[in-house]
Amino acid sequence: MSFEVGDTIVVLNGTLDPDFSFDIGGWRGRIHSVDADDTVSIEWDSITLNCMDFDNLFKCEIDGLDWTKMTLSQTEIQRNTTRDTKTDVERVAHRLAKKLARDPRVREAEAE
């Protein structure tokens, strides 16, 4: 299946986060980029961002990973319907980034 930038997708059940190995089936977002090696970069939608476990966001922040996006194989996703707007995504991402910046664990890790 071929995807294009801007397509709305859902992650297939049983798909594991490539960095932390937990199930991300059902997560939704939009295709941010399509790579030549059959992978896609996905920007998570605002509802998915709101449902993310804060400790996982913290781990991403500490490891220098962008928790608003993820790269997956095209075989791990399928097209779906849009649930929000890009403005919703920006608003939620900004709120979560501010919350992370106030988390003392992040400040401690940055000081090390």
C-alpha positions in Angstrom: 0.0 0.0 0.0 1.3 3.4 -0.9 1.0 6.3 1.5 1.3 10.1 0.9 2.2 13.0 3.1 -0.9 14.1 5.0 -2.7 10.7 4.9 -4.4 9.9 8.2 -3.4 6.5 9.6 -4.0 4.1 12.5 -1.3 1.7 13.8 -2.2 -2.0 13.4 -2.8 -3.9 16.6 0.2 -5.8 17.9 2.7 -3.2 16.5 5.4 -2.5 19.1 7.1 0.9 19.8 10.5 0.5 18.1 12.3 2.1 21.1 10.5 0.8 24.1 8.7 -2.4 22.9 5.1 -1.7 24.1 2.0 -2.1 22.0 1.0 1.1 20.1 -1.8 -0.5 18.1 -4.6 1.9 17.7 -2.5 5.1 17.8 -3.4 7.5 15.1 -1.7 10.3 13.2 -0.8 11.8 9.9 2.0 10.9 7.5 4.8 13.4 7.9 7.2 11.9 5.3 7.5 8.8 3.2 11.0 7.3 3.0 12.5 5.2 0.1 13.0 2.2 2.4 9.2 1.6 2.8 9.0 3.5 6.1 6.9 6.5 7.0 7.3 9.2 9.6 4.1 9.7 11.5 3.1 12.8 13.4 0.7 11.7 16.2 -2.8 13.3 16.4 -3.8 15.3 19.5 -6.0 12.5 20.9 -3.1 10.0 20.7 -0.7 12.6 22.3 -3.3 13.2 25.1 -3.5 9.4 25.8 0.3 8.8 25.9 1.7 7.7 29.3 3.6 10.6 30.8 6.4 8.4 31.9 7.0 7.3 28.3 7.1 11.0 27.2 9.7 11.5 30.0 11.8 8.6 28.7 11.6 10.0 25.2 12.7 13.4 26.4 15.6 12.0 28.3 16.7 9.8 25.4 16.4 12.7 22.9 13.5 11.2 21.0 10.8 13.2 19.4 7.6 12.0 21.2 5.4 13.8 18.7 6.5 11.6 15.8 7.6 8.0 15.0 8.9 6.1 12.1 7.2 2.8 11.2 7.0 0.4 8.3 4.2 0.9 5.9 3.1 -2.7 6.7 2.3 -1.6 10.3 -0.3 1.0 9.5 -3.5 1.5 7.5 -5.5 4.5 6.4 -8.1 5.9 8.8 -10.3 9.0 9.3 -9.1 12.3 10.7 -10.1 13.0 14.3 -8.6 16.5 14.8 -6.8 19.4 13.2 -3.2 20.3 13.0 -3.9 23.2 15.3 -5.2 20.7 17.9 -1.9 18.8 17.6 0.1 21.9 18.0 -1.9 22.9 21.1 -1.6 19.6 22.8 2.1 19.1 22.0 2.8 22.6 23.4 0.9 21.9 26.6 2.8 18.5 27.1 6.1 20.1 26.3 5.5 22.8 29.0 4.5 20.0 31.5 7.7 18.1 30.7 9.8 21.2 31.1 8.4 21.6 34.6 9.0 18.0 35.5 11.9 17.9 38.0 13.2 14.6 36.6 13.8 16.3 33.2 15.6 19.2 34.9 17.8 16.7 36.9 18.6 14.7 33.8 19.6 17.8 31.9 21.9 18.9 34.7 23.8 15.7 34.6 
